[in-house]
Amino acid sequence: MDDETGKPLDAVDVVGDDRHLVMVLYKALHISRKTGQGRLLCALCGVPVYLCSAPDRQHFYFKHFQEDGSCPAVTRARLTEDQINALRYHGQRESKRHIRIKNLVADSLRNDPQFSETVIEGTWKGREGKEHRRPDVRSTFKHELKVAFEVQLSTTFGRVMAEREVFYKSEGGLLVWVFGQFDLDHARLMMEVIFNNNNRNAFVINEATEEASKEAGALVLECHWAQPSRHKDKIIWVRQRKLVRFNELTIDQERQRAFYVDTEALEARLQEEIDGPPLWKRFEDFWLTYEAFEGRLRPDVDTIDRQWEDLRQRFNRKGVQLPSRHDFKFVGMVRSIFLAKLGRAVGWKYQQFWPAAHHVPDAEKANLWLFVEALRHYGRLAGIEQQDTKGRWAEKMAKWGEGVASGSSDYREEHCFDSALRLAFPELTGLIPEFEQFKEDDPPPF
């Protein structure tokens, strides 16, 4: 079940049949154990769970992170991680191959003047002094970004991988996994996890790349990626490989990624070609045309009705019901948000933003809770406050606060349309609570 909402989830539905998403989920659950965010729990005992692969690596199931014997679903073996590691390495903590790749990484880095302070297995102390790591190789890129290079040759526990990533992210650094060779057809599970969570990019360092680094005077890596392309109404993935310089990579420190090809962006564009515009864009295009915003030509009533019904069906497929487009409460809410988003009135006959903004606390009091948050999100609230030389806006905000505190019905927040608004304005999702969505016994067709 979902830890945040308490909603029961079907394990089969959660895992799904998209292997890329399975790899993303695998890593996310280990990250969640460290951060406490986005956890999935056993529905029987409430213990956090993680994803595990069956021996055939085609089927996946959930296991408890901790097994205390209290749950009827016993999912973990008796061997500890230390015992498994002992069996895996047969007492040899580091292979000659691992040492060789580490040295190749360090030698390649020393050929690049953009990198400095390159150290093999140097201690990386946390800022607060509580934690530390010893990455295979660490170096500093452009005198700013500290980079930890970890050589992945054998299977690493998902927990270990997650802990390393969380540590380097919190330290403002970057974790880069490198391989001695990469073949997705024969990749171990953790190689797949790293590949799929790094925007379907993987990096190899070997003798050939080290020689290329010497010739280029820069860190050169062999990049493997999956290139999406459209085949009729499907997206297919074609494997590509190329020698690239580290300074050609896109660095995403927040998500601990470094990639040469932004496969997510390419996939999204192809998917939009197949599916058409995303739902929020369809809604926005309809509404701005429906309101004849900035000279748009409003269609005839039959066309409007047909387009609105199409939108209703698309929202319904997401489990959300759109109200009638004539519902004055819904119209007022949508116009308020578009005013905050676009900085111009949509539907209201105001030529300037300032009087239109004052219209909301005067006539759309129930929408103020979201309007003010939307103004802040779109970067317009500070401008209103700066222009408020006569204190009219501040006075209305104070009156709103007093009305809410006193429980005045005039300022009761409107939450009937929250679910629809979360889909229509996804950038505001974090500001809109998941209240009960709009309901009516017999909704009109448009």
N, C-alpha and C positions, 0 to 999 in steps of 0.2 A: 504494500500500500504506500501511497504518497505521504511522506513525513510531514509536509507542510499543510496539506489539506485534509489528511486522514481518509482520503477517498480510496476504496479498494481498487486494485488494478489487476487485470488479467495478465499473468506472466507471459503467455504466448503473444498477446498484443504488444506488450512492452518490448519484448525482444524483436518481434517482427521478422521480416525476411530480407531486409536490406543489410548486407554484410558491413558496408561502410558505417551505417548508423549503429550497428552492434559494436564495432570497434570504438566508436565515439562514446557509447554508453559504458563500455567496459572501463575506459579511463575515467569518465565522469564520476562513476560510483566510488572509485578509489580516491579521487579528489574530494568527494563529498565526505568521506570518513575523516579526512584531515581538516576540512573547513566547516563541516556541519551543515552545509547548504546542499539542497537537492538530493537528500538521501531517500532511498527506498527501504522500507521496513518489511520484515516478515509479518504477514497478517495474523499469524498464530501467536507469536510471542513479542513482537515489536522490536526485535533486534535488527540492526542495519544489515543489509545483504549486499553482496557483490556478484558480478557475473563470472561464470566459470565455463570453460570449454570442455566438451566431451572428448574422449580420445580421438574420434574421427575429425574433430575440429570443424564439423559442420553443424553441430547442435550445441546449444548453450542453455545453462540453467543457473539458478541462483543458489548461493551458499550464505550461511551466517558468517559475519566477520568474527563473531565469538560464539563458541559452543559451550554452554554451561549445563547442558542436560535437561533444562527445564522445558524445552520445546519438543513436541512429538515428532517434528520433522528434523531429524539429525542429519546434517548435511556435510559435516567436516570429518576428514580422516584424523587419526590420532597423531600423525607425524607433525612435528613443528617445522617452521620455516628453516631453522638451523639444521634440523635433521635432514630435511630435503636438500638443503645446500650442501651438506656433507656428502650425501649420496651423489649429487650432481657433479661436484668437483673432485670427488675421490681424494680429498685432502689437499689437492693442489689449488690454492686460492686464486692463482692467476696464471693463465696459459702463456706460452711463448708467443702465440699469435696475438694475444691481447697486448702484451708488452710491445711487440713489433708495431702494431697499429697505433698505439699511444705515441711511440717515438716518431712515426710518420706524421701524425697530427702536429706534434710539437715542431718538427723540422719544417713542415709546410708553413706553419704560422710564422716561424722566424724568417721566412723568405718575404713576408709581407710587411712593409714599413707602417701600414695602418694598424698593425697589432703590436702591442708592447707587453712587457711583464709576463711573458709566457713561462709557465711553470708546470712540470709534470707532478701530479698528485700533491700540489700545494694545498695547505689548509685554508679554506674559505670560512672565516669566522663571521657569525651573524652579528648584526648591529647591536643587538641587545646582549650578546655574549652567551645566550642560552643554548644556541645550536651552532653546529659547524658541519661542513661537508669537505670531502677530499675528492674533487672531480678528477677524472683521468688526466685532463689537461685544462688549465684555465689561462685566459689571456684577456687583455683589454683592447677593445676595438675603438679606434679614433680617440683614445684617451678618455673615453666616456663610459662606454658600455662594457661591463665585465661579462665575459662569456665563458660558460663551463661546457667543455666538450666531453661527452661520455661515449665510450666505445661499447656498442651493443653487439656481442657475439653469441652469448648464451641467453637463456630465458631469465628475465628479471621479474620478481614479484610485482604485480600491479601496485601494491601498497608502497613498495620502495620507489617505484617510478613516480607515483603521485607525491610522495613526501619530498623528493628532490625538486620536482617542479614547483611546488608550493613554496619551498625555501628560496629558490633562486628568484622567483617572482617577487616575493616579499622583500628581497634584498636589492631589487631594481636591476637584477642581472638577467641573463638569458641562458637557457639550457638548450644545447644542440646535440642531438644524438647522431652518431656516425657509425657506419657499418664497414666491415672489410670487404663485403660483397653483398649484392642485393638482387634477389630473384623472388618476385611476389608469388610465383607458383610453388615455391618450396620454402616460403618464409615461415619462421616460427610465429607463434601467436603474438608475442610482444613486438616483433617487427611489423606485423600488420597494424597493431594498435598505434605504434609510433607513426607509421606512414599515414594512416587515415586521419589521425589527429593533427598532423602537420600539413594540412591542406593537400593531402595526397602527394607530398614531396618527400623524398628520402635522399640521404647523402652518403656517398662512399668515399673513403680515403684509402688509397693503396699506393704501390710503388709508382704506378703510372701518373696518378694525380700529384704525387710529391715531385716528380720530375717536371710536370707541367707547372707546378707552383714555382719551381726554380727558374724556369724559362720566362714565366710571366712576371716574376717579382711580386706575386700576390697569392693569397690562399686560393687554390683551385680545388673544387670538389666535383665529383661525378654525381650529377643530380638525376634521379629517377622520378618520374611523375606520370600520372594518368591524365591524358588529355581528353576532355569531353568533346564529343561531336554529335551532331544530330543525324539520325537515320530515320526518316519519315517522322513518326510521332514518338520516337524513343531517343534516349541519350545513351550512346555507347562510349566506352572508355578505351582509349588506345595508349599503350605504354610508350613512353618516350625516354630518351637518355641524352644527356649533353654535359660537357665540361663547362662549369660556370665559376665565376669568381665570387667570393663571399660578398664583395661590395655590390654585386648585382642582385642580391637577395632582398626581399621585403622583410623587415623585422617587425614582428608583432609581439612586443614584450608582454602586453596584457594577457595574451593567450599563450605565451611561451611558444611562439612559432617563428620559423624562418623558412621562407619558401621562394622558389624561383618563378613558378607559374601559379597564379591565383586561380586554382581550379574551381573554387567555390563560386567566384564571380562569373567565370565562364559558364559553369553549370546553371547558375541562376538566370543568366541571359538566355541560354538555350531553352530552359524550362519556361521562361516567359514567352518565348517565340511559340512554343508548343501550346501552352495554356492560355496565352493572351495576358493582358495586364493583371497584376495581383488584385485581390479583392478591394483593398483600400483605394487603389488607383481607379478602379471601375466606379466605386462609390463617389469619389471626388469628381471625376469627369462628369458623371451623371448630374450631381448636385449643382455644380457650377454652371452647367448648361441649362439645367432646369430653372435656375434662378437668373438666367441670362446675364451672368457675371461678365463684366468688362466687354460687353458687346457680343457675347456668344448668342447664336441664333437658337431660340427655344423651339424644339420640335412641336409637332401637333400633338393633341391630347392622346390619340391612339398610340403614337410612338412612345410617348412618355409612360403611358400605362404598361406597355409591353416591356420597356427597359426596366421599370421599377419591379415588375413581376420577375424578371430575370434576376435582378439583384436579390429579391426576397428568397428565391430558390437557392441561390448561391450561399446566402447567409444561413438558410435552413440546413444545408449540407454540412455546415460547421456547428450545427446544434443551436443556432441563434435565430431569433425571430425579429424581423424588421417590422416596426409599426406602420401604419398608414402614412404616406407622405403628406397627408393633410393634418396629421396630429400636431396641433399647435405647440404642445410642450416639446415634442421631438424636434420640430422645425426650429424653435427658439434655441434649443440646446446645440443643434448642428450649426446654426448661424453664429452662435457665440464662439464656438470652437474655431470656425473658419475665420472669424474676425481676428482672433488671437494668432492663428497660424499665418494668415496672409497679410495682416495689417491693413485690410480694407474690408468694408462692409459687403456682405454677401446677402442679398435679399432685402436688407433694410436700406432705405433711401437716404443714406448719409454719404456725403462726398468726402468727408475727412474721417480719419481714424479716431481722433479725440472725442467728438460728440457721439460716435458710434460706441466707443468704449463706455461712456457714461450711461448709455442706454441700458446696458446690462444690469447694473445695480438699481436702476430706476424701474425697469419693466420686466427683467428676467432674473429676479432675486433667487429663484430656486436653482439657477445655473451658476451662481457666483462661485460656488466651491470649486467647480472644474474650470471655469473661465479664468480665475486668478492663477490657478496652477498652470493652465495652458499658457497664459501670458508669461509666466516665469520660465516655462520650458522653452518657448519660442524666443525668449530674449527681449520681450517687449515691456515687461513690468517695470523695470528700472527706468525706461524712457517715460512712461506715464507718470511715475513718481517725481521725476525731474521736471516735467512740464507742469506739475500741479502747484503753480506759484500761488494760487489763491486758496489752496487747501480743500478744494471741492472733493477731489478724489479721496483724500485722507479722511474727510468727514464721512463720506459714504462707506468707506471701509470700516470706520469705527462704529457706524450705525449697524452695519452688517454683523460685526462681532458681538455687539450688544444684543442684537436680535437672536443670534444663534445661542448665546449664553442664557437668554431668558426663555428660550423654547418657543419663540414667536412662530406662528404658522406661516407668516409671510416669508420667512427665511428658511423654511424646511427644505432640505436638500432633495433634489430630484434624482432618483436612482433607478427609475423604471427601465432606462435604456442603457444601462452600464455595459451589458454584454455586447450589444450592437455597436456601441461606441468604441469598445476595445478592438473590434475588428475594423471599423471604419477609420480609426486613428491609432494604429498599432504603436506609434511612437509615444503615445500617452498611456500605454497599458499599465505601467508602474504607478500611475496616478489615479487609476480608476479601480476601485475595489470590486470584488466579484460578488456584487449583490444579486438578488433574484432578478432575472431578466424580465423584460416586458412580456405581459400575458394578457390575452383577452379571449373571451369565449368564441367569438366569431369574427376574426379579423377580416377586414375588407381585402380584396385581391390587389389593391394598389393604393 
